[in-house]
């Protein structure tokens, strides 16, 4: 089985569309959360994932849109969450409410732990490459532990495979690059993928809705 694993789209449908060819190669798309936040196309992103039958988790930005925003977050986070609250359709809100930030799955005998942040804090934890707690994941009895949140790709082979596919909508490994991973559950081969896209429409749409100068960060 071929899995397309993505994360952190952040209402950037332009970036998600850049991955169409990659996602079509897979038997199933897995999104590790944060479909919404930062940018201005939460419905386009959610509609696309829902209609494709993707397996999705709830990220912290999705959670804030459904509940409340912590006080100590950047203005860009507050702006994106408020935009989502004001524009998200009733259908997509109901769909997000069904999602959890962590779940286990079996893909034809291939076991996976899927989480937005980390197993000990599924919504808010950040597992960067230098985090000493990554060793705790290596002791888990799964074929794959996949996580998002950091917007940085990470791949460590072994059992389990440790994988962060990077961010679709706001990569912090490179500007205006939509990131994904393709994983073959039979061969255990993983390919990290990046696709360039034009960020100008993303920024223009956000600026037209009142976004501040922060909108250029990580896009140009």
N, C-alpha and C positions, 0 to 999 in steps of 0.2 A: 504494500500500500504506500502511496506517495502522499505525504502531508506537506501542505504549504503552511508554514508557521509565520505569523505576523503579529505585530503589537503596536500600540501607541500611534494610531492613525490620527487622532485628534482633529476630527472633522475636516480633514484635508483630503477631499475627494479627488482632487487633481493628482496628488501623490498616489492614492490608492489605484486610480485608473492606470497609472504608469506600470503597475504590476499585473495588469490583466493577463498578459501572455503567460506569466509565471504561475498565476493562480489557476489558469486553465489546464496547466500540466498536471495538477494534483487531483487526487481522488477526493480530498477533503481539505478545506481551509480551516485553520485553527487561529483564532485571534485572542491574544492574551490580555485584552482589555484596553481601556482608554480609547474607545471609539470616538468620544467627544472631547471637547475642551480646546482652548487656544484659538481655533479657527471657526469658519462660518458655514460649514456644510454637514452638520450632524445628521440631518435626515437623509441626505444622499448616501452617506456612509452606512448608516444603520439599515436603510432600505436595501442597499446592495448586499450586505452581509446576511440579513434575514432571508432575502429571496434566494440567495445562493445555498442556503442550508449550512452556513458556516457554524462551527462550534466556537462559541465566544464566552469570554469571562468578563466580569465587571471590573473596571479599573478605578483608581481613586478619583479621577476627574468625573467619570460616570456616576460614581457614588455621591460626590458633592452635588451634582446636578439633581439627584433624587432626594437629597437630604439637606445638608447645610455645608457651607464652606468654612474651613478653619480660618481663624483670624489672621494667623501669621503665614500667609502665602503671598507670592508676588502678584502685582496688579494684573499681569497677563493671565494668571490662573483665575483670578476673580472675574475678569472680563469674559473669558471663555465659558466659564460655568454659568454666568448670568445670561450670556447669549443662548446657551443651550436651554436653560430653563424657559426662556421666552419663546423659543422657536421650535423646540422638539415636539413632534406630533404625538398625539395621545397613543397611537399604536406603538411608536418607538419607545415612548416612556414605559408603557406596559411591558414591552419586551425587555428593556434594560432591568426592570424590577425583577424579572425571573432569573437573572444571571447571578452567579456567585463569583467571588474573586479567586477561588481555588477549587479544583476538582481532579479526580483521578479518572483515567480512561484506559481501556484495553483496545488496541487496534490490531485485530487478528493475532493475538498472542503477544503483542508488543505493548508493554505497560508504560504508562506515562503519568507523571504528576505535573499538572499545569497550574501555574499560579501567576498572578500579576506582579506581586512584590517578592515575598519569600514565604516559606511554609509557616514561620513563626509570626509573621505579620503580613497577611496576604494583600492588604491594600496599600500599606505605607512604606514597607521596607525597600531599601535599595541595595542590590547586589552588584556592586562594581567588581571589576577584575581583581582588585587588590583587597577585597573584603575577606578577612580571615575566616568568616563563617561559611564560605563556599565549601570548605572541607566537610562541613556537616551534611551537605547535599550528596557528597560522594559516598556517604555511608547508607543512603536510602536505597531500598530494594525495588528500584524501578529501572527500566531500560532507558528512560528519558526523564529528565527534570527540566522543564522549560519555563522561563520567566521573562518578564518585560521590565517596564518602569524606568530603567536608567537611560533609555534612548541610545545606548551603546551596545554594539554586537559583542557576543562572547560565545566561544565554542571550545569545549574541552571534551575530548573523546574518552571513552571508557564505559563502564557500566556503574552508574547511569551516565549517559551523555548529558552534559550540562550545556544548555543552549539559551542564549538570549538572541533573538533574530535581529535586534536593533529596532529602530522606529521607522514606521512608514511615513508619518506626517511631519515629524520634526527630528530628523536624525541629528545626533550630535557627534557622529563620526565624520560627517562631511555635509556640506550645504546642499540643500535641495536634492537629496538622494533618498528615494524610497527603498527601504531595506526589507528583506524577507529571507526565509530559509526554506529550502526543499529537503525533506528527509524521507528516505526510503526505509520503511520499517523492516524489510527483509534483509537488505544488505547493510543497514545501519549507516549508510553513506549520507552525509549532510553537506549541502552546498549553501554557502552564504551568498546572497544576491543583492545587488544595488542597481537601481535604475534612476537615471537623471530625469528631472521634469522641470518645467518652467514655473518658478514660484511667483511670478508677477501677478497672475490672476488671483492667486490666494491672498496676496498682500493687498491688492486693489479692492477685493471684496471686503476684507476686514477693515481697511481704512474707510471705505464707504459706509460702514456700520459704526464707525467711531473708535476703532482701535488706535492705540497710541503708537509711539515710535518703537516700542518693543517688538512690533510685528516683524521687523526685519531680522531679529536675532535668530540664528540657526537656519535662515532661509537664504540670506545673501552674505 
